[in-house]
Amino acid sequence: MTLPVGSFINMAAVVGGGALGMLLGARLPDRVRAIVFQGLGLCTMVIGMQMAFKTANPLIMIFSILSGAIIGELLRLEDAFARAGEALKAKLRSGNPRFTDGFVTATLLFCIGSMAILGPFDEGLRGDRTIVLTKSILDCFAAIALASAYGVGVLFSALPLFLYQGSLTLFAGVLQPLLGPAVMNELTATGGLMVIGIGINLLELKRIPLANMLPALLTAVLLASIFM
């Protein structure tokens, strides 16, 4: 069993980038922070589109998002994420009004996507950390931008990131047969739609409760395994 060293490095990159973002954010005028935030939102939407176009069967992606959103709404996953963020905020006695938004947004951004799965898998199965280290660099820069606007809540997204990716590394051998290329494409495409939603939230065009859509990822794996 391979230890999730790459995920630990990814966690450290998010914390380091977030700390730098907080340092820079305190020195940036509000108008500069706003344009940085908007730029990040636009880039996030483009990345999400690239991911979404990987689908070979749009019906799987559409049904996964719709059914997953219904399941998540019934389970009130967004509220659970918010409560976790508020609990952290209270424990730290933080007065930052955007703490929870930063925690939820950063957690979703760092944990959704093919690199968040393939990286830990490559580390667990082959000991190859190339993908997860590349993701660490990307996440570091994203954390800088997010933390400059959201604050300390972004740093604490590193904990669920480590638990998620670390678990994939530890159990890569068990999960590999379930995630063939066709399944990964549909999983990536479904995650891409959610990443587009993150961009929409960052641009403040419309508030989408994306945590409620997380079951869509499991639905995509199930449907792709059956029909692809």
N, C-alpha and C positions, 0 to 999 in steps of 0.2 A: 504494500500500500504506500503510495507516494504522498509525502507531506505537502500541503498546499503553500509552498514557499512563494510561488507566483502571486497567489491571492493576497498573501501578506504584503508583498511589495506593492500590489495594486492598492491595498488599503492605505499604506504609508504614503503613496503618491497622492491619493485623494486628500488625506489629512494635510500633507505638505502644501499642495496646491490651494486647498481651502484656506489655510493659515496665511499664505501669501496674498490670496484674494481679499481676505479681511483687512490685511495691512494696507494694500493698495486702495481698497474701497474707501477706507477712512480718509484717504488723501485726495480722492477724485471728486470733482464737482458732480452734483446730481445729474446734470445733463450728459456728462461723459459716461457715467454708470448706466444711464438709460439707453444710450446708443450702443454700448457694449452688450447690454442685455438683449436688445433688439437684434443685433448681429448674431448672437448665439441662438436666438429663436429661429432666425432664417436658416442658419446652417443646420440646425437640428431638423428642421422640416425637410431640407434637401436629403439629409442622411436617411430620414424615415421613408422618403419616396423611393430612394434607391433600394432600400430593403423591401418595401412593399411590392416593387416590380419583379421580385424574384419568384412570385407565385406562379405555379403552372396550372392552378385551378382556382380562379377568383371566388368560386362558390364556397370553397372551404374557408378561405379568408373571411368572406362576408358572414357566413353562418357562425364561424368561431367568434368573431367580434360581437355579433348580436346576442348569441346564446351566452357567451362569457359575461357580457355586460349585464344581462338579466340575472345570472347567478350571483355575480359580484354585488349587484344592487340589493338583491334579497339578503345576502350575507352582510351587507353594509361594510365592505372591506375598506372603503375610503374612510369611514368613521373610525375603524380600527387603527389605520395608519395615523389618523389625526390624533387619536387618543395616545398612541405611542409617542408621537412628537410632543404633545402637550405634557405627558408625564416626564419626558426628558427635560423639557423646558423648565418644569417646576422643580425637578431635582437639581438642576444647575442654577436655578433662580435667575434665569435669563429674562431680561426685559425686552428682548427683541420681538416685535410683533410678527415678524416674518419667519421666525424660527421653524415652525411646523411646515410652512410652505416650502422652505428650503430643504428640510429633511425629506419630505415626501417626493418633491420634484427630483432631487439629486439621486435618491434611492432608485426611483424608477428609471432615470436616465442611465445610471451606471449598471443596472441589473438587466435591462431589456436589450436584446440584440444578440446576434450570432456570436460575436466575439466573447460575450459573457458566458457562453456555453462551450464554444470550440476551444477557447483558451484553457480553461480548467480541464477539459477533456484531453487535450494534447499533453498537458502536464501529467495528468493521472495515468494515461495509457502509454505514453512514449517518453515521458520525462522532458518533453520539449516545451520550453516556456516562451517561445518567440511571440506567439499571439497574445498571451496574457501580459507580457512586458510591453508590447506595442500598445495594448489597450491601456496599460498603466500610464503611459505618456499622454495619450489622448484624454484620459480621465483627469489627469493632473491639470491640463490646460482648461478643461471644462469646469473643474472645481474652482480654479482661479476666477473665472468669469461669474460663476454662480454665487460664490461666497462674497464677491465684491458687492453683490446686490442683496442676497438673502442673509448673509452673516453666518454665524456659528452652526446653525442647523445643518449646513452642507457637510461640515466635518463629521458629524455623527452618522451620516449616511454610509460612512466607511465600515461601520459595524455590520449592518445587514448585508453589505456587499461582500465582506469577508466570509460571513456565515454561508451565504448562497454559493459563491464560487468555490469556497473551500469544500463544501459538501459535494459539489460536482466532481472535484478532483478526487476526493476520497472514494466516491462510489462510481467512478467513470466506467469501470469494468462491468458493473451491473447494468448501467443505463445505456451503454453503447449500442446493444442490439435494438433498442427501441428508437434510436435516432439516426436512421439512415439518411442519405443525401436528399431523397424526396421529402421526408418528414422535416428535415432541417430547413429546406426551402420554404415550406408552408409555415413553419414556426417563425422563421425570420421575417416573412411577409406580414404575418399577423402582428408580430412585434413592431414592424415598421409602421403600421397604421397607428400604433400606440405612441411611437416616437414622434410622428407627425402631430399627434395630440399634445405631446409635451411642448413642441414648438408653438402651437396655438396658445397654450397656457402662458408660455414665456412672453409671447407678443401681446398677451392680455386681450386677445380677440374674443375669446369665449372661455369660460371656466369649465373644463371637462374633468369629471371625477375619474381619472384614469386608473386609480387603484381598483376601482370596481370592475375594470376590464381584465384584470390579471387572469381570471379563469379561462379567458379566451386562448391563452397559450397552451393550457392543458387540452382544451377542446381541439385546437389545431393539430396537436400531436395525435390525439385519438382518431380524428377524422382522416388525417393523412395516412395513418397506419392502416386504416380500413380500405380506403379508396385509391391510394396511390400505388 
